[in-house]
């Protein structure tokens, strides 16, 4: 599956948020490398990376390290997170642009 096919398979009610995340990533890093490395849209900047996935009931933003999420989790403790990901559920109420700091951290900082 290529990038466009992946986007085409995202449900309409979730696609807007997914595209907004892609636009944030591209806005922060206009020359970023985009691929389907992990069978999902993956964006790399040197050693840093983030990936987006459309799950059954939410969108995941993967960063590979919990430390990238620390500030976001303090500000939005009710948003579900994993060891290195944010799971954006359809009912979550926060501005997606708040994830820019998570993306910057994942792209520019080495993880432990």
C-alpha positions in Angstrom: 0.0 0.0 0.0 1.3 3.4 -0.9 0.9 6.7 1.0 -2.2 7.9 -1.0 -3.9 4.5 -0.7 -3.4 4.6 3.0 -5.0 8.1 3.2 -7.8 7.0 0.9 -8.7 4.2 3.4 -9.1 6.5 6.4 -12.7 7.0 7.4 -13.9 10.5 6.5 -14.7 11.4 10.1 -11.1 10.9 11.1 -9.3 11.9 7.8 -9.4 15.7 8.6 -7.3 15.2 11.8 -4.9 12.8 10.0 -4.3 15.4 7.3 -4.0 18.2 9.8 -1.2 16.2 11.5 0.5 15.6 8.2 0.3 19.4 7.5 1.8 20.2 10.9 4.7 17.8 10.2 5.3 19.2 6.7 5.0 22.8 8.0 7.6 22.2 10.7 9.9 20.2 8.3 9.3 21.1 4.7 12.1 18.9 3.4 11.2 15.9 5.5 11.5 12.3 4.2 8.1 10.6 4.0 7.7 6.9 3.5 5.6 3.9 4.4 8.5 2.4 6.4 6.4 0.8 9.1 3.4 0.2 6.8 2.1 3.6 7.9 3.0 7.1 7.0 6.5 7.7 8.5 8.4 10.9 8.6 12.1 11.1 9.2 14.5 13.9 10.0 18.0 12.5 10.4 17.7 10.1 13.4 14.4 11.6 14.5 11.0 10.2 13.3 7.3 10.1 13.8 4.7 7.9 12.3 0.9 8.1 12.0 -1.5 5.2 12.0 -5.2 5.0 11.5 -6.4 2.4 14.1 -9.9 1.0 14.5 -11.1 3.8 16.9 -8.4 6.4 16.9 -5.3 7.9 15.2 -1.9 7.1 16.7 1.1 9.5 16.6 4.2 7.3 17.3 7.4 8.8 18.6 9.3 5.8 19.9 9.9 7.3 23.4 7.8 8.3 26.3 10.0 11.3 27.0 8.7 13.0 23.9 5.2 13.0 25.4 5.9 14.2 28.9 4.8 17.9 28.5 1.8 16.9 26.4 0.7 14.4 29.0 0.9 17.1 31.8 -1.2 19.4 29.8 -3.7 16.8 28.5 -3.8 14.0 31.1 -7.1 12.6 29.8 -5.7 11.9 26.3 -4.7 8.3 26.0 -1.0 7.7 25.5 1.2 4.7 25.3 5.0 4.2 25.9 5.8 6.4 22.9 2.6 7.3 21.2 -0.5 9.5 21.5 -3.8 7.8 20.7 -6.2 10.5 19.4 -9.7 9.2 19.8 -12.6 10.7 17.9 -14.0 12.1 21.1 -10.8 13.8 22.3 -11.1 17.5 22.7 -7.8 19.3 22.3 -6.2 21.3 19.4 -4.3 18.9 17.3 -1.7 21.7 16.8 -0.7 21.0 20.4 1.1 17.9 19.1 3.7 20.1 17.3 5.8 20.1 20.5 5.7 16.3 20.6 6.7 16.1 16.9 9.6 18.6 17.4 10.8 16.6 20.4 10.7 13.3 18.4 12.4 14.8 15.4 15.2 16.7 17.1 16.0 14.9 20.4 17.7 11.6 20.8 15.6 9.2 22.9 17.0 7.2 25.9 
